[in-house]
Amino acid sequence: MAKVDWAEMLPYELAAAIATAPVCYLPLGTLEFHGWHLPLGFDALKAQAICRRCAQITGGVVMPPNFWGIGGGHKGYAGSAIADDDLLPSILRNALREVRRNGFKVAVVLTGHYPGEQVIAVKAASAEAGAPDFSVIALPEHEAFPTETRGDHAAKWETSLGLALFPEQVEMDRLTGDNPLYGIYGQDPRMEARAELGLETVEVIVNTIADRVRSELKRLGVA
Ligand SMILES: [Zn+2]
């Protein structure tokens, strides 16, 4: 497997990756309570794992995930750490400027955390950073399914993605006790979540993003 994490690369490796495919993936999420069974950094870890799979297909590099997300219904939960709304646009503006300065031509901003505030801010900052020679693709992962709902919170779909991407970090047997579905929005993951469903979903997301990246590289005359 090719090395794809920016933070782990030596300068010559980053230069080679950019020369081969000037594509940078920016995974976004938050620290947020995700049920008793999923890690607190789930959204960013999920986005990072998907971005790594994309980069294995298209080439390019993956930035370290950004855990400062905004909005949503889990502020104040134990284990949540949600930023003020003004922080995220500033982080993205800085990150995309530096990505472009390093010679990337296409950036993919994938948010695994998707309340309205977050998605609106991500799309706006990405649109602002785009230029004729620098294309920014911004999406929450469930946008790969335009005609059905595959986004939820720690329920059927997110749990299936966790079981597919990093099963060793998912503890289904924690969903017991007085309030097993505390903080979970969506269909009961104990009944509905399946690794195979997660794998099938990951494949569609990765292929959708890879297709968009290839067509942007082509449009920019890079590939
Ligand atoms: Zn989530």
Residues whose N, C-alpha, C, O or C-beta is under 5 A from the ligand:
A	BS01	ZN	D43 G112 D152 H153
